[in-house]
Amino acid sequence: MTGGRDITAMDHVPEWGDPWGHARYYLGVTPKRVYAYLLDLVVVGLLCGLMFIASLILGILSFGLLWAPMMVMIGLVPVAYHTLTIAGPKSATWGMRAAGIKVMSVAPGAEASLGRPPLVQALIQTLGFYFSIALTCTLVLVVALFNPRRRTLHDMLAGTVVVNDPAQWGGPSA
């Protein structure tokens, strides 16, 4: 109980059905997503660089036997990074955290997990992102400009939405 009222899971979950009525969840999300993605590119680049150095060392120590598996692992770094951070307790990559946004589930029953996407949903969103970007050379992201919640194709596919992080407003009563 806080101040005479019980805080439930719904206190932290945005009002999914009314982006115009609860605009603070969606205002400025598009440029924040771009900023977050650029920061995430740096993080993923650093992680891949570290993996590459490790693969060189392990490749030399194994007389080249581990180079092929290590290269596959380097290719999986971006997918693992995005999936695990989005499904994590903060529901955001490190870039998203810096930008003050997070990924929330709009799937039925999302309130039970405070809107946090489960691992499978985060994986679907991540794979949808990488495949749609690869097929359309980022043109698919224009979809976000034409819907009130600023959802991209991979958001719609995964049943997620990116919103301003409610934690920045100081809790449920803000």
C-alpha positions as CSV (number, residue, x, y, z in Angstrom):
1,M,0.0,0.0,0.0
2,T,1.2,3.4,-0.9
3,G,-0.6,6.5,0.3
4,G,-3.7,4.5,1.1
5,R,-4.0,2.7,-2.3
6,D,-2.7,-0.6,-3.5
7,I,-0.2,-0.3,-6.4
8,T,-1.0,-3.0,-9.0
9,A,0.7,-4.0,-12.2
10,M,-1.6,-1.8,-14.2
11,D,-0.1,1.3,-12.6
12,H,3.0,0.9,-14.7
13,V,1.5,-0.3,-18.0
14,P,0.7,2.4,-20.6
15,E,-2.8,2.8,-21.8
16,W,-2.3,0.8,-25.0
17,G,-5.6,1.6,-26.7
18,D,-5.5,5.4,-26.6
19,P,-2.2,6.9,-27.9
20,W,-3.9,10.3,-28.4
21,G,-5.3,10.3,-24.9
22,H,-2.0,9.3,-23.3
23,A,0.4,11.1,-25.6
24,R,3.2,11.3,-23.1
25,Y,4.0,7.7,-23.8
26,Y,4.5,8.3,-27.5
27,L,5.7,11.9,-27.9
28,G,9.2,12.1,-29.4
29,V,9.6,8.3,-29.6
30,T,10.7,8.3,-33.2
31,P,13.8,10.5,-32.9
32,K,14.6,8.7,-29.6
33,R,14.5,5.4,-31.4
34,V,17.0,6.7,-34.0
35,Y,19.3,7.9,-31.3
36,A,19.0,4.6,-29.4
37,Y,19.7,2.6,-32.5
38,L,22.9,4.7,-33.2
39,L,24.1,4.1,-29.6
40,D,23.2,0.4,-29.9
41,L,25.3,0.2,-33.1
42,V,28.3,1.4,-31.1
43,V,27.6,-1.2,-28.3
44,V,27.1,-4.0,-30.8
45,G,30.3,-3.0,-32.7
46,L,32.3,-3.1,-29.5
47,L,30.9,-6.5,-28.5
48,C,31.6,-7.8,-32.0
49,G,35.1,-6.4,-31.8
50,L,35.7,-8.1,-28.5
51,M,34.4,-11.4,-29.9
52,F,36.6,-11.0,-32.9
53,I,39.7,-10.6,-30.7
54,A,38.6,-13.6,-28.7
55,S,38.1,-15.6,-31.9
56,L,41.6,-14.7,-33.1
57,I,43.1,-15.9,-29.9
58,L,41.1,-19.1,-29.7
59,G,41.6,-19.6,-33.4
60,I,45.4,-19.5,-33.0
61,L,45.3,-21.7,-29.9
62,S,43.1,-24.3,-31.7
63,F,45.2,-24.1,-34.9
64,G,42.2,-22.6,-36.8
65,L,39.6,-25.2,-35.7
66,L,37.5,-22.7,-33.7
67,W,37.5,-19.8,-36.3
68,A,34.4,-21.0,-38.1
69,P,32.3,-21.4,-34.9
70,M,33.5,-18.1,-33.5
71,M,32.6,-16.3,-36.7
72,V,29.0,-17.7,-36.4
73,M,29.0,-16.5,-32.8
74,I,30.1,-13.0,-33.9
75,G,27.1,-13.0,-36.3
76,L,24.8,-13.9,-33.5
77,V,26.0,-11.1,-31.2
78,P,23.5,-8.4,-32.5
79,V,20.6,-10.8,-32.2
80,A,21.5,-11.9,-28.7
81,Y,22.1,-8.4,-27.6
82,H,18.8,-7.0,-28.7
83,T,16.8,-10.1,-27.7
84,L,18.2,-10.5,-24.2
85,T,18.1,-6.8,-23.3
86,I,14.6,-6.3,-24.6
87,A,13.4,-9.4,-22.7
88,G,15.4,-8.3,-19.6
89,P,14.0,-6.5,-16.6
90,K,14.4,-3.0,-18.1
91,S,12.7,-4.0,-21.4
92,A,15.2,-1.9,-23.3
93,T,18.6,-2.1,-25.0
94,W,21.3,0.1,-23.5
95,G,20.7,2.7,-26.2
96,M,17.0,2.7,-25.4
97,R,17.8,3.2,-21.7
98,A,19.9,6.2,-22.6
99,A,17.2,7.6,-24.8
100,G,14.5,7.1,-22.1
101,I,12.4,4.6,-24.1
102,K,11.4,0.9,-23.6
103,V,9.7,-1.9,-25.4
104,M,6.3,-3.0,-24.0
105,S,4.2,-5.9,-25.0
106,V,0.7,-5.3,-26.4
107,A,-0.1,-9.0,-26.4
108,P,-3.1,-10.3,-24.4
109,G,-2.1,-10.8,-20.8
110,A,0.9,-8.4,-20.9
111,E,-0.3,-6.7,-17.7
112,A,0.7,-9.8,-15.8
113,S,4.4,-9.2,-16.6
114,L,4.1,-5.4,-16.3
115,G,4.1,-5.2,-20.1
116,R,7.6,-6.7,-20.4
117,P,8.0,-8.8,-23.5
118,P,8.9,-12.4,-22.9
119,L,12.1,-13.9,-24.5
120,V,10.2,-15.3,-27.5
121,Q,8.4,-12.0,-28.2
122,A,11.7,-10.2,-28.0
123,L,13.3,-12.7,-30.4
124,I,10.5,-12.2,-32.9
125,Q,10.9,-8.5,-32.7
126,T,14.7,-8.7,-33.2
127,L,14.5,-11.1,-36.1
128,G,11.7,-9.1,-37.7
129,F,13.9,-6.0,-37.4
130,Y,17.0,-7.5,-39.0
131,F,15.1,-9.3,-41.8
132,S,13.0,-6.2,-42.6
133,I,16.0,-4.0,-42.6
134,A,18.0,-6.4,-44.8
135,L,15.1,-6.7,-47.3
136,T,14.2,-3.1,-47.6
137,C,17.4,-1.2,-46.7
138,T,15.7,0.7,-43.8
139,L,12.7,1.8,-46.0
140,V,10.4,-0.3,-43.9
141,L,11.0,2.0,-40.9
142,V,8.9,4.7,-42.7
143,V,5.8,2.7,-41.5
144,A,6.3,4.3,-38.1
145,L,5.5,7.7,-39.4
146,F,2.0,6.8,-40.4
147,N,0.5,5.3,-37.2
148,P,-0.3,7.0,-33.9
149,R,1.8,4.7,-31.8
150,R,4.8,5.0,-34.1
151,R,5.0,1.3,-34.5
152,T,7.3,-0.2,-37.1
153,L,6.6,-3.4,-39.0
154,H,8.6,-5.5,-36.6
155,D,6.8,-4.0,-33.7
156,M,3.5,-5.0,-35.2
157,L,4.8,-8.5,-36.1
158,A,5.9,-9.1,-32.5
159,G,3.0,-7.5,-30.7
160,T,5.1,-4.8,-29.1
161,V,5.2,-1.0,-28.9
162,V,8.1,1.4,-28.0
163,V,7.1,4.0,-25.5
164,N,8.7,6.7,-23.3
165,D,9.8,4.9,-20.1
166,P,7.2,5.6,-17.4
167,A,10.0,5.4,-14.8
168,Q,11.2,8.8,-15.9
169,W,8.0,10.4,-14.6
170,G,8.7,9.3,-11.0
171,G,6.4,6.3,-10.6
172,P,2.8,5.4,-11.0
173,S,1.2,8.6,-9.7
174,A,3.1,10.9,-12.0
